[in-house]
Structure formats: C-alpha cells, structure tokens
C-alpha cells in the first residue's frame, strides 16, 4: 500500500524550503541583477513544488473502508491513489481445493461519488450461499477528478484482477459476475457488454469480460435521451451498454422502480427485449411505485422487503445459471437485515 500524502506535512516542507531560499538570497545584495534573478527563480520553483504537493494531497482521498470480515488488497494504482478491493469468502472456503463462482460489485453515485460498502449486505448473502464476493472501489469525480471513462477503466481492471488472481482466491475464472447499482450498474454492464474502453496500462491478454450481470437501476443507456450523455459524448456510443448489445453478451437480471426518475421503464423493457431477440437470458423486475435506489438496505430510500425480494430473485437467477446450489437462505437474509439495524 503506497504511503498517503499528508497535505499538512508537505505544506511545512514547502514553507521551510521557501524560508531557506529567501534567507540564502538575503546574504548577498538584492540590488544585484543576478541575485534578483536567482531570487525570482527560487520563489517560482517553490510555488510549483507547493502546488504539485497540494494537488496530489487533494486527489489521494480514497480511505480504507470498514467492511467486517473482508480481506483487503490494492488492485490498482491510478490518479495518485490506491484503489482497493474487499473480498468476502464463504465460510470454510479453501482456495487450494475449490474453484467457486465470484461476484464483483460496484457502488452507485452518478460517477461522482459513492461508498464501496453499499453492496456489503448483498456480498454477505452471496458469500453465505457459497460465492467469493468482491467490493471494488473505483475512481470518481469528487475524489479523483476523473471522467466516467475512468470509472469504466477501473471496473474492467477489477474484473481482470480477480481473473488474474483466480487460482489464489479459489475462484473459477470462467464464472465471474459483475453487479452494481445506478452508475455502478453502468460500470458493471460495461464489463459484460462494451468492448474496448480498457485501461491502456492493463494487461489486456487477460479478459475483463464478466459472465453474468446483476444490475440494480443501472444507468445503462447513455444516448442523447439517456443518462449523462453530455458527460460521455467523447466516448459515445462505445461507452453505452444499451447501444452495444450483441449475441455474446452475458445473462442479465435488472431491478427497477416504476417511478425511477433516471431510467424510464421503457428503456429497461427495450434493453430486455433486445437481449432476448439476441438469444440472451434477460430478466427485468419492475417494482411498482418505487423510486431510484429502492433496493438498498442501508440507504434511506430503500426498504428491507425490497432488499430481500431482489436478492431472492437474484438467487433464483444464479441458481438457474448453475452458480448457486440448493434453496435460497431466507434465514440468512433475515439475519443480515437484523444486523443492519444495530
């Protein structure tokens, strides 16, 4: 883990350098043209150094999240920051003898912000059902001053990193799911649907493609009438999952509230219908009268019954794909809901 930049200590360093330079210049006559030039150059250099240090400190804001029971690693270094991924293993999992399906979740926040712990309850349930689950941090505008393209780069990097380390984690590299909500749903969808848009620093000999998608009110149409078009015009249509559907896309399940102000129901229906015409398994579940974010257990607008229902439907979807075995664990869901009340 790279050391975090301390803005206060760097400010002190810059001030000391400035003080030393001004003192050294004061020894000689400041009326000399040579010394006036050197004095000006020294001040310029200190100001450049101070700006660089303060700029770095402003960018390195991603903090270690408190995810109970999770193992934490840095999967990528970008924009002067460590991007961490949090792994929750099934109880008794032995990576040396097992190859389990995995899921990688991406938080929502409009490509602007968000919390890596948003899908921790979902991760705990799926780990309890036997999957190795990852919660991935990624760059956003409020922390790293980045564009939506960087969000996509990081999403693909996270899936690639899990696949690269599949043997170490006891993961089946051919059964890696991507999931997420809102902008995180967009990021997840790009890993399964949108070709290209890879981080140029990545080893692209390792695939970043996910094998199934779990999408919670995803902003996956970024066309002129869709979400965030003005922010992605430079990369449109390549960056818009709804505009890149092909027959090799993964099975997809989508959850959406009928009163979502960001994703019209018609958009989700068109997405599902197009996938089905291409021969892709595609499920769409509409929750009548519900707004954006209705599925969350932790965020204010979510309802516990919707959290439970969306996960039961997710369980059935993954069981049909062969990723989960046996019946859904309703008791585990109840325990997760109760633990969130504490």
C-alpha positions, 0 to 999 in steps of 0.5 A, spaced: 500 500 500 503 506 497 504 511 503 498 517 503 500 524 502 499 528 508 497 535 505 499 538 512 506 535 512 508 537 505 505 544 506 511 545 512 516 542 507 514 547 502 514 553 507 521 551 510 524 550 503 521 557 501 524 560 508 531 557 506 531 560 499 529 567 501 534 567 507 540 564 502 538 570 497 538 575 503 546 574 504 548 577 498 545 584 495 538 584 492 540 590 488 544 585 484 541 583 477 543 576 478 541 575 485 534 578 483 534 573 478 536 567 482 531 570 487 525 570 482 527 563 480 527 560 487 520 563 489 517 560 482 520 553 483 517 553 490 510 555 488 510 549 483 513 544 488 507 547 493 502 546 488 504 539 485 504 537 493 497 540 494 494 537 488 496 530 489 494 531 497 487 533 494 486 527 489 489 521 494 482 521 498 480 514 497 480 511 505 480 504 507 473 502 508 470 498 514 467 492 511 467 486 517 470 480 515 473 482 508 480 481 506 483 487 503 488 488 497 490 494 492 488 492 485 490 498 482 494 504 482 491 510 478 490 518 479 495 518 485 491 513 489 490 506 491 484 503 489 482 497 493 478 491 493 474 487 499 473 480 498 468 476 502 469 468 502 464 463 504 465 460 510 470 454 510 472 456 503 479 453 501 482 456 495 487 450 494 481 445 493 475 449 490 474 453 484 467 457 486 463 462 482 465 470 484 461 476 484 464 483 483 460 489 485 460 496 484 457 502 488 452 507 485 453 515 485 452 518 478 460 517 477 461 522 482 461 519 488 459 513 492 461 508 498 464 501 496 460 498 502 453 499 499 453 492 496 456 489 503 449 486 505 448 483 498 456 480 498 454 477 505 448 473 502 452 471 496 458 469 500 453 465 505 450 461 499 457 459 497 460 465 492 467 469 493 464 476 493 468 482 491 467 490 493 471 494 488 472 501 489 473 505 483 475 512 481 470 518 481 469 525 480 469 528 487 475 524 489 479 523 483 477 528 478 476 523 473 471 522 467 466 516 467 471 513 462 475 512 468 470 509 472 469 504 466 477 503 466 477 501 473 471 496 473 474 492 467 481 492 471 477 489 477 474 484 473 481 482 470 484 482 477 480 477 480 481 473 473 488 474 474 488 472 481 483 466 480 487 460 482 489 464 489 482 466 491 479 459 489 475 462 484 473 459 477 475 464 472 470 462 467 464 464 472 465 471 474 459 476 475 459 483 475 453 487 479 452 494 481 447 499 482 445 506 478 452 508 475 455 502 478 450 498 474 453 502 468 460 500 470 458 493 471 454 492 464 460 495 461 464 489 463 459 484 460 457 488 454 462 494 451 468 492 448 474 496 448 474 502 453 480 498 457 485 501 461 491 502 456 496 500 462 492 493 463 494 487 461 489 486 456 491 478 454 487 477 460 479 478 459 475 483 463 469 480 460 464 478 466 459 472 465 453 474 468 450 481 470 446 483 476 444 490 475 440 494 480 437 501 476 443 501 472 444 507 468 445 503 462 443 507 456 447 513 455 444 516 448 442 523 447 435 521 451 439 517 456 443 518 462 449 523 462 450 523 455 453 530 455 458 527 460 460 521 455 459 524 448 467 523 447 466 516 448 459 515 445 456 510 443 462 505 445 461 507 452 453 505 452 451 498 454 444 499 451 447 501 444 452 495 444 448 489 445 450 483 441 449 475 441 455 474 446 453 478 451 452 475 458 445 473 462 442 479 465 437 480 471 435 488 472 431 491 478 427 497 477 422 502 480 416 504 476 417 511 478 425 511 477 426 518 475 433 516 471 431 510 467 424 510 464 421 503 464 421 503 457 428 503 456 429 497 461 423 493 457 427 495 450 434 493 453 430 486 455 427 485 449 433 486 445 437 481 449 432 476 448 431 477 440 439 476 441 438 469 444 440 472 451 437 470 458 434 477 460 430 478 466 427 485 468 423 486 475 419 492 475 417 494 482 411 498 482 411 505 485 418 505 487 423 510 486 431 510 484 435 506 489 429 502 492 433 496 493 438 498 498 438 496 505 442 501 508 440 507 504 434 511 506 430 510 500 430 503 500 426 498 504 428 491 507 422 487 503 425 490 497 432 488 499 430 481 500 425 480 494 431 482 489 436 478 492 431 472 492 430 473 485 437 474 484 438 467 487 433 464 483 437 467 477 444 464 479 441 458 481 438 457 474 445 459 471 448 453 475 452 458 480 448 457 486 446 450 489 440 448 493 434 453 496 435 460 497 437 462 505 431 466 507 434 465 514 440 468 512 437 474 509 433 475 515 439 475 519 443 480 515 437 485 515 437 484 523 444 486 523 443 492 519 439 495 524 444 495 530 
